[in-house]
């Protein structure tokens, strides 16, 4: 049986949808809260993970400050 902390992490993961976008030969992937998926898709993304479009090598995590949203972390592939 896992700790309550890991249980809460699993719940949080279930409340997000992977979104990716490709720019300058890199693929960027983040977990978007389900309530903001439409906004993310409209802004620049496509549903799913970078692996869906052929990116198989994870490079690094990056954080940026996004107006209104605050700090956003995403993976670069």
N, C-alpha and C positions, 0 to 999 in steps of 0.2 A: 504494500500500500504506500503510495507516494505522500509527500508532505502536502499540506494545504497550499503552500507556495507554488509547488509545481502544478497543482490542480488549477490554481488561478491563472498561471501562465498558459495552460492548455485552453482555458476558456477565452483568454484574450486572443490567442492565435485563431480560434474559431470565428472570431468577430471581424476578421480582416480578409481581404481578397488580394492576391498578388497582381500587381500592375507593372508593366515594363514599357520602356521606350528606348529607341535606338538613335544615337546621335554621334557623328564623327567616328564611326566604327566601334563604338562602345555600346553596351546594353546596360541600362540602369533599371534596377528592380526594387520595388518597395511593397510593403504590406499596407494597404489602404483600409481604413475603417470602412465597414460595409455601408455606412450612411453617406460616405463621401466618394464612392466608386464612380458615380455618374460625373461628378466634378472632375475627378482625375482623368477619366476617359476623354472628356471634352477638352481638357487642357493640353494633353500631349500623349497620353498613354494608350496602351492596348492591354486587354485582359490577359492574364497568364504570366508565366515566368519566362526569363530570358532563354531557358533551355528549349522553349517551344519554337524559337526562331534560330536555333543552331548554336547558341553560345553555351559552351560547356565548361569553360575555365573561369571560376570566380577569381577576381583580382583583389578587391578590398572593399571595406565599408567606408562610407562618407556621410558626413552630416552637413546640412546647410540650413540657414535660417530662411524661412519662407514667410512673407507677409501674411498676416492673419492666422496662419497655422502654427507658427513657431518653428522650433527646430525639428527637422525631418531627417531620418536616417535611411539610407538605401544602399544596396549592394551594387558594385560596378563589376561587370563581366566583360 
